[in-house]
Amino acid sequence: MEPTGLGIIQKALDDWIGQFEEGYWPPLSMLAALVEETGELARELNDREGYKKKRAPGNSNLGLELADVLFSLVCIANYYHIDLDAAFKEVLDKYTKRDMKRWTEKSSDTG
């Protein structure tokens, strides 16, 4: 069966990593990379929202910062052979059941 959604991303990353003898980093190194990338994302958001401007303004790309976080997450998932498509479906179901009464559903009336 062909991967879909996050599975496509996982396979593409696994194929890319597979071309190198070193393979995936050890899990704690990948976690450190994820934390580092999350910090860079936080810095970008702080700058964009005006809360804390960067010292040296330069190129900013929120999409790339988000993709860096995704890359790091997918590396960890692949290392542990976690199917992110299945895991995401489970977590969405969990949030749907747990949080349905926290939010106001949009009206289906379009007027």
C-alpha positions, 0 to 999 in steps of 0.5 A: 500500500502506498503511503498517504499524507504524513506517510509520504513525508516519512518515506521521503525523509527515510529515503533521503537519510538512507543515502548516508552511511550514518543514518539517523542520529541517536534519539537524544541528539534528534530531540536536541535538534527538535528543541533547537528548531523549536527555539528558532521557530519561537524566535521567528514568531516573536519577531513577526508578532513584534514581541521581541525583534531579532538583533539582526534583521534578515531573511525570515521564513516561517514556512522553513522554520515549521518545516525544520521542526517537522523534519526533526519530528519525522526523524524521531518517528522514523527512528522508532518506526512510528506511523505518523498517519495512524498516530495523527488520526488517533490524536485527532480523535482524542482531541475531538472526543475530549475538546468538543465542548470547549469550542463553538461550532461554526454555523452551517448557515451561509446566509 
